[in-house]
């Protein structure tokens, strides 16, 4: 082989490698990190102050300095306005505007209730309680469309929308209730018709070129069998969705290995992106008697948990692991509000100081775990590096 032929072969090899590398990069999606911060406004109204390096600051600026790029907000139909159930449309849009001002993505979580919707509670809004099923489904679509239209007119169109919250047992009980393996075809049909009505409601007011991804959220992050049972039934009935969302609280949902197995099995079986949209771990208190508390109950243990969780989601094949959102990171104790776990699972201590676990988010985006270690960390440098990275990415668009 002549020197010229060798040079041509080398050039061809480099070109092929470059193409493969480019295709691999194209497959990668933005990894989303942040939290469900639905109580932020209320906590601030009750005197909550958030600090970093001893200085008071804007909560969202602190999160953005740690590379957070997505936040979730819940919404109720006619909230009770008792304690944490305050998220009506006006409240949620106002907070969404703050999120969008900081160039973060927005995940909107429809509870389709006047209060909490979760595996033990999926109560219909009082205003909808006497509706026939066909009218109920039409109302779900109309209500969803009106909310999305209102967000759109306020320039805060969500990037992702959840149709229901932790809906493994169904939604809008009793009409859309599921009981388990013995559910009849009629029950599944009613439930999935309600889901489809919600999806149609999201899509109906969208303008040309607008895109909102649909998420279906279940509670069983560590349970592969239950996840498969649920999504097999959805797929059998042609429910359209883009993302599988799961909750993962180790004391309820299993080990990190359980989660990893479920994430990988679900993405392989359904070909969908998957995301942990609720999680938490305590940094203080007496939690050791609970199940699956494999990390120390301390600021360092909380950091270790979140770091391992992010790593687990990122290891899902074909870059299908879309992100991690932390439940109620702003839950610091304030006078006049009952705070979940007394603030023990927040990402800020009782005085509002940022905890080390926040640095796990920065590591997830920047990709340098040394920067997020439990050592002295210069936040100004972090922020500068992050803004440089974002500026470079923006310039490419």
C-alpha positions as CSV (number, residue, x, y, z in Angstrom):
1,X,0.0,0.0,0.0
2,X,1.4,3.4,-1.0
3,X,1.8,6.3,1.4
4,X,-1.1,8.1,-0.5
5,X,-3.4,5.1,-0.1
6,X,-2.6,4.9,3.6
7,X,-3.4,8.6,4.0
8,X,-6.7,8.1,2.2
9,X,-7.6,5.1,4.4
10,X,-6.7,7.1,7.5
11,X,-8.9,10.0,6.4
12,X,-11.8,7.6,5.7
13,X,-11.5,6.0,9.1
14,X,-11.5,9.4,10.8
15,X,-14.5,10.5,8.8
16,X,-16.4,7.3,9.8
17,X,-15.5,7.7,13.5
18,X,-16.6,11.3,13.3
19,X,-20.0,10.3,11.8
20,X,-20.5,7.6,14.4
21,X,-19.6,10.0,17.2
22,X,-22.0,12.6,15.8
23,X,-24.8,10.0,15.6
24,X,-24.1,9.0,19.2
25,X,-24.2,12.6,20.3
26,X,-27.5,13.1,18.4
27,X,-29.1,10.3,20.4
28,X,-28.3,12.0,23.7
29,X,-31.0,14.1,25.2
30,X,-30.7,16.9,27.7
31,X,-30.6,15.2,31.1
32,X,-33.2,17.0,33.3
33,X,-32.6,17.7,37.0
34,X,-34.6,19.8,39.5
35,X,-37.6,19.3,41.7
36,X,-41.2,19.6,42.4
37,X,-41.2,23.2,43.8
38,X,-44.9,23.7,44.0
39,X,-44.8,25.2,47.5
40,X,-42.1,27.7,46.9
41,X,-44.3,30.8,46.8
42,X,-46.2,29.8,49.9
43,X,-43.1,29.1,51.9
44,X,-41.6,32.4,50.9
45,X,-44.9,34.1,51.9
46,X,-44.5,32.5,55.3
47,X,-41.0,33.9,55.8
48,X,-38.8,31.2,54.3
49,X,-35.4,32.4,53.2
50,X,-32.9,30.3,51.2
51,X,-29.1,30.7,51.5
52,X,-26.0,29.6,49.8
53,X,-22.5,30.2,51.3
54,X,-24.3,32.1,54.1
55,X,-25.9,34.6,51.7
56,X,-29.6,34.9,51.2
57,X,-30.6,34.5,47.6
58,X,-33.4,33.7,45.1
59,X,-34.2,30.0,45.4
60,X,-34.4,29.5,41.7
61,X,-31.0,31.2,41.2
62,X,-29.5,28.8,43.7
63,X,-30.9,25.8,41.9
64,X,-29.8,27.2,38.5
65,X,-26.3,27.7,39.9
66,X,-26.3,24.0,40.7
67,X,-27.3,23.2,37.0
68,X,-31.0,22.6,37.6
69,X,-32.8,22.8,34.3
70,X,-36.3,21.6,34.9
71,X,-39.0,22.1,37.6
72,X,-42.3,20.4,38.2
73,X,-45.5,22.1,39.4
74,X,-48.8,20.5,40.4
75,X,-52.2,21.9,39.7
76,X,-55.6,21.2,41.4
77,X,-59.0,21.9,39.9
78,X,-60.4,23.9,42.9
79,X,-57.9,23.5,45.7
80,X,-58.9,23.4,49.3
81,X,-56.3,26.1,50.2
82,X,-55.5,24.1,53.3
83,X,-51.8,23.9,54.1
84,X,-50.0,22.7,50.9
85,X,-53.1,22.4,48.7
86,X,-53.0,25.9,47.2
87,X,-52.0,25.4,43.6
88,X,-54.8,26.8,41.5
89,X,-54.2,28.0,37.9
90,X,-53.3,31.6,38.8
91,X,-50.8,30.5,41.5
92,X,-49.2,27.9,39.3
93,X,-48.9,30.3,36.3
94,X,-47.2,32.9,38.4
95,X,-44.6,30.4,39.6
96,X,-44.2,29.0,36.1
97,X,-43.2,32.5,34.9
98,X,-40.4,32.5,37.5
99,X,-39.2,29.1,36.2
100,X,-39.3,30.1,32.6
101,X,-37.5,33.4,33.4
102,X,-34.6,31.3,34.5
103,X,-34.7,29.3,31.2
104,X,-35.7,26.1,32.9
105,X,-38.1,23.5,31.5
106,X,-41.5,23.1,33.1
107,X,-43.3,19.8,33.9
108,X,-47.0,20.4,34.7
109,X,-48.7,17.8,36.9
110,X,-52.5,17.5,36.6
111,X,-53.9,15.9,39.8
112,X,-57.5,16.1,38.4
113,X,-58.7,16.6,42.0
114,X,-59.3,19.4,44.5
115,X,-56.7,17.8,46.8
116,X,-53.9,15.3,46.8
117,X,-54.0,12.5,44.2
118,X,-51.8,9.5,45.0
119,X,-52.1,5.7,45.3
120,X,-54.5,6.1,48.3
121,X,-56.5,9.0,47.0
122,X,-57.9,9.8,43.6
123,X,-61.0,11.8,44.5
124,X,-62.9,13.5,41.7
125,X,-63.3,17.3,42.0
126,X,-66.5,18.1,43.9
127,X,-67.8,20.0,40.8
128,X,-67.5,16.9,38.7
129,X,-68.9,14.4,41.2
130,X,-72.4,14.0,39.7
131,X,-71.4,13.8,36.0
132,X,-72.2,10.8,33.8
133,X,-69.1,9.1,32.5
134,X,-69.3,10.5,28.9
135,X,-69.7,14.0,30.3
136,X,-66.9,13.4,32.8
137,X,-64.5,12.4,30.0
138,X,-65.5,15.5,28.0
139,X,-65.0,17.7,31.1
140,X,-61.5,16.3,31.6
141,X,-60.6,17.2,28.0
142,X,-62.2,20.7,28.2
143,X,-60.6,21.5,31.6
144,X,-57.1,20.3,30.5
145,X,-57.4,22.3,27.2
146,X,-58.5,25.4,29.1
147,X,-55.5,25.2,31.5
148,X,-53.0,24.5,28.7
149,X,-54.5,27.4,26.7
150,X,-54.1,29.7,29.7
151,X,-50.5,28.7,30.2
152,X,-49.9,29.2,26.5
153,X,-51.4,32.7,26.5
154,X,-49.1,33.6,29.5
155,X,-46.0,32.4,27.5
156,X,-45.4,29.5,30.0
157,X,-46.4,26.5,27.9
158,X,-45.2,23.4,29.7
159,X,-42.6,21.2,28.1
160,X,-44.0,18.1,29.7
161,X,-47.5,17.3,31.0
162,X,-48.4,14.6,33.4
163,X,-51.9,13.2,32.9
164,X,-52.7,12.4,36.6
165,X,-50.4,11.8,39.6
166,X,-49.2,8.3,40.7
167,X,-52.1,6.7,38.8
168,X,-51.2,3.0,39.3
169,X,-54.7,2.6,41.0
170,X,-56.4,4.6,38.4
171,X,-57.8,8.2,38.7
172,X,-61.0,10.1,39.2
173,X,-62.5,7.5,41.5
174,X,-64.8,5.7,41.3
175,X,-65.2,6.1,37.5
176,X,-61.6,5.5,36.6
177,X,-60.6,3.2,39.6
178,X,-58.4,0.1,39.2
179,X,-58.2,-2.5,41.8
180,X,-55.5,-4.8,40.5
181,X,-55.1,-8.0,38.4
182,X,-58.8,-8.8,38.6
183,X,-59.9,-5.6,36.9
184,X,-62.5,-6.1,34.1
185,X,-62.1,-4.9,30.6
186,X,-64.8,-2.3,31.3
187,X,-62.8,-0.8,34.1
188,X,-59.7,-0.5,32.0
189,X,-61.7,1.0,29.2
190,X,-63.1,3.7,31.4
191,X,-59.7,4.5,32.9
192,X,-57.9,4.7,29.6
193,X,-60.7,6.7,28.0
194,X,-60.1,9.3,30.8
195,X,-56.4,9.3,30.1
196,X,-57.0,9.8,26.4
197,X,-59.3,12.7,27.2
198,X,-56.5,14.3,29.1
199,X,-54.0,13.8,26.3
200,X,-56.5,15.2,23.8
201,X,-57.0,18.2,26.1
202,X,-53.2,18.9,26.1
203,X,-52.9,18.7,22.3
204,X,-56.2,20.6,21.4
205,X,-55.0,24.2,22.1
206,X,-51.5,23.8,20.7
207,X,-50.5,26.0,17.9
208,X,-48.6,24.9,14.8
209,X,-45.0,24.0,15.7
210,X,-45.7,23.7,19.5
211,X,-44.8,20.4,21.1
212,X,-45.6,19.1,24.6
213,X,-44.5,15.7,25.7
214,X,-47.0,13.5,27.5
215,X,-45.9,11.7,30.7
216,X,-47.8,8.9,32.5
217,X,-46.7,8.7,36.2
218,X,-46.9,5.7,38.4
219,X,-45.7,5.3,42.0
220,X,-44.0,1.9,41.7
221,X,-40.4,2.8,40.8
222,X,-38.9,-0.3,42.3
223,X,-41.6,-2.8,41.1
224,X,-41.0,-4.2,37.6
225,X,-44.0,-6.5,37.8
226,X,-46.5,-3.8,38.6
227,X,-45.0,-1.4,36.1
228,X,-45.3,-4.0,33.4
229,X,-48.9,-4.9,34.3
230,X,-49.8,-1.2,34.2
231,X,-48.1,-0.2,30.9
232,X,-49.0,-3.5,29.1
233,X,-52.6,-2.6,29.7
234,X,-52.1,1.0,28.5
235,X,-50.4,-0.1,25.4
236,X,-53.0,-2.7,24.7
237,X,-55.6,0.1,24.6
238,X,-53.4,2.5,22.6
239,X,-53.0,5.2,25.1
240,X,-50.6,7.8,23.6
241,X,-47.7,8.9,25.7
242,X,-44.0,9.8,25.4
243,X,-42.4,9.4,28.8
244,X,-42.8,7.0,31.7
245,X,-42.6,8.8,35.1
246,X,-42.0,6.9,38.3
247,X,-41.7,7.8,42.0
248,X,-38.9,6.3,44.0
249,X,-38.7,6.7,47.8
250,X,-36.6,3.8,49.0
251,X,-38.5,3.3,52.3
252,X,-41.6,2.7,50.2
253,X,-40.4,1.5,46.8
254,X,-37.4,-0.8,47.3
255,X,-33.7,-0.8,46.7
256,X,-31.6,1.0,44.1
257,X,-31.1,-2.3,42.3
258,X,-34.9,-2.7,42.2
259,X,-35.2,0.7,40.6
260,X,-32.4,0.0,38.1
261,X,-34.0,-3.3,37.0
262,X,-37.4,-1.6,36.5
263,X,-36.0,1.4,34.6
264,X,-34.1,-0.9,32.2
265,X,-36.9,-3.4,31.8
266,X,-39.5,-0.7,31.1
267,X,-37.4,1.2,28.5
268,X,-36.5,-2.0,26.7
269,X,-40.1,-3.3,26.7
270,X,-41.8,0.0,25.7
271,X,-39.2,2.0,23.9
272,X,-40.0,5.1,25.9
273,X,-37.9,7.6,27.8
274,X,-38.2,7.2,31.6
275,X,-37.7,9.6,34.4
276,X,-37.8,9.6,38.2
277,X,-40.2,12.5,38.9
278,X,-40.4,12.1,42.7
279,X,-37.7,11.1,45.1
280,X,-36.3,12.2,48.5
281,X,-33.9,11.1,51.2
282,X,-33.5,12.5,54.8
283,X,-30.4,14.4,56.0
284,X,-31.5,14.3,59.7
285,X,-33.8,12.5,62.1
286,X,-34.6,8.9,63.1
287,X,-35.1,7.0,59.9
288,X,-32.8,4.0,60.4
289,X,-35.7,1.7,61.3
290,X,-37.4,2.2,57.9
291,X,-36.7,-0.2,55.0
292,X,-34.0,0.2,52.4
293,X,-32.1,3.1,54.2
294,X,-28.8,2.1,52.7
295,X,-27.2,5.5,53.0
296,X,-26.4,7.4,56.2
297,X,-29.1,9.8,57.4
298,X,-26.9,12.8,57.2
299,X,-26.1,15.6,54.8
300,X,-23.4,13.4,53.3
301,X,-25.7,10.4,53.1
302,X,-28.4,12.4,51.3
303,X,-25.7,13.5,48.8
304,X,-24.6,9.9,48.3
305,X,-28.2,8.8,47.7
306,X,-28.9,11.5,45.1
307,X,-25.6,10.9,43.4
308,X,-26.2,7.2,43.1
309,X,-29.8,7.7,42.0
310,X,-28.8,10.1,39.2
311,X,-26.1,7.6,38.1
312,X,-28.7,4.8,38.0
313,X,-31.0,6.8,35.8
314,X,-28.2,7.9,33.5
315,X,-27.2,4.2,33.0
316,X,-30.5,3.3,31.4
317,X,-29.6,2.0,27.9
318,X,-29.8,4.2,24.7
319,X,-29.9,7.4,26.8
320,X,-33.6,6.7,27.7
321,X,-33.0,7.8,31.3
322,X,-34.4,11.3,31.0
323,X,-33.8,12.8,34.4
324,X,-34.4,13.1,38.2
325,X,-36.7,15.5,39.9
326,X,-36.6,15.8,43.7
327,X,-39.8,16.0,45.8
328,X,-40.3,19.2,47.7
329,X,-36.6,20.5,47.9
330,X,-37.9,23.8,49.4
331,X,-39.6,22.2,52.4
332,X,-37.9,24.1,55.1
333,X,-39.8,24.7,58.4
334,X,-41.7,28.0,58.5
335,X,-44.3,29.3,60.9
336,X,-47.9,28.6,60.0
337,X,-47.3,25.7,57.6
338,X,-47.2,21.9,58.3
339,X,-44.1,20.8,56.4
340,X,-43.6,17.2,55.1
341,X,-41.3,15.2,57.3
342,X,-40.6,18.4,59.3
343,X,-38.2,19.4,56.6
344,X,-35.9,16.4,57.1
345,X,-36.0,15.6,53.4
346,X,-35.5,19.1,52.0
347,X,-32.3,20.1,50.1
348,X,-31.9,23.0,52.5
349,X,-31.4,22.8,56.2
350,X,-33.8,24.3,58.8
351,X,-32.1,27.7,58.5
352,X,-32.5,27.6,54.7
353,X,-28.8,26.8,53.9
354,X,-28.1,24.8,50.8
355,X,-27.2,21.2,51.6
356,X,-24.4,19.3,49.8
357,X,-26.9,17.1,47.9
358,X,-27.6,20.0,45.6
359,X,-24.1,19.5,44.2
360,X,-25.2,16.1,42.8
361,X,-27.3,18.0,40.2
362,X,-24.3,20.0,39.1
363,X,-22.3,16.9,38.7
364,X,-25.1,15.3,36.5
365,X,-24.9,18.2,34.0
366,X,-21.3,19.1,34.0
367,X,-20.2,15.5,34.3
368,X,-17.3,16.1,36.7
369,X,-18.0,14.4,40.1
370,X,-14.9,16.0,41.6
371,X,-16.7,19.3,41.3
372,X,-19.6,18.0,43.4
373,X,-17.6,16.4,46.2
374,X,-18.1,17.2,49.8
375,X,-15.2,19.6,49.8
376,X,-15.0,23.4,49.7
377,X,-16.8,24.4,46.5
378,X,-16.7,27.7,44.7
379,X,-20.2,28.3,43.6
380,X,-19.2,31.4,41.5
381,X,-16.8,29.1,39.5
382,X,-19.6,26.6,39.1
383,X,-22.0,29.2,37.9
384,X,-19.5,30.6,35.5
385,X,-18.6,27.2,34.0
386,X,-22.2,26.4,33.7
387,X,-23.2,29.6,32.0
388,X,-20.2,29.2,29.6
389,X,-21.5,25.7,28.7
390,X,-25.0,27.0,28.2
391,X,-23.8,30.0,26.1
392,X,-21.9,27.6,23.9
393,X,-25.0,25.3,23.5
394,X,-27.2,28.3,22.8
395,X,-24.8,29.5,20.1
396,X,-25.1,26.2,18.3
397,X,-28.9,26.3,18.1
